[in-house]
Amino acid sequence: MLPDPSGIAQDHGVIERFEDGAAVIRVGPSQMPVHLPVTDLPNGCEVGSWLVLDLQITPPLALHLTANGGA
């Protein structure tokens, strides 16, 4: 994973499912589940979409969709 210009590494995750108005996103090699409100996701997200995330802040922030499967 390459760091962004701020020096903070970005995390990648895939949307596993939607439940109760939130996306369940599996992040990193450990597949840690992260729950984000659907309203906080970028446009066009669906099950199987890969996201670039910033987990260094609370609540986590979905930065953008990525087309390369998290690589």
N, C-alpha and C positions, 0 to 999 in steps of 0.2 A: 504494500500500500504506500503510495507516494504522499508526502505531506503537501498541504496546500500552502500558498504563499505566506500565511500567518504562522506556519510552523506546526500547526495542529493537524494530525493525521485525520483523514476522513474515514468513516466506516461505511460499509456496503451491506445492504440487507435486501431481502426479497419478501414481498407481501405474501403471507401464507393464507390469510383469510380475513374476512370482515366479520365483526360481531359487536352488537350493541353500540353502533356508531363509531367504532374504532377499527383501525387496521392492526392486525397482529403481524409484525415484521420480524423475521428471523435474521439475526445479525451475527456476522463473523463466523469463524471456524467452530465456535462452541454452540452456534445456532441459538444464542440468547434471545428470548422473546422480548420485543419492545412493542408497547401499545401506544398508538398515536391516534388522536381523533381524525376522522375522515376529513374534517374541515381544515386540518393542518397539512394535508397532503398536496403535492403538486397536481395540476390538472392532468387527467389521462391515466391515473393510477388504477390498476385492476389486479386481481389475484395473479401472481407470477411476475409482476413488475419489480424491477430492481431499482433501488434508490440509493443515493448518496446521502448519508446522514451525518449530523454533528451531534455526538453523544456527550460532548464535553460540557454541554449546558443543560439546565433543567427548566422546563421539560425539553426532551430531545427535539431537534429540528430536522425535518426532511428538506434537504437542500434542492435536489432535483432528481428526475428520472435518469437512468443510464441505460443505454441500449446494449451494453457489452457484458451483461451477466455478472456485474459486480467486479470485473477485472480492472 
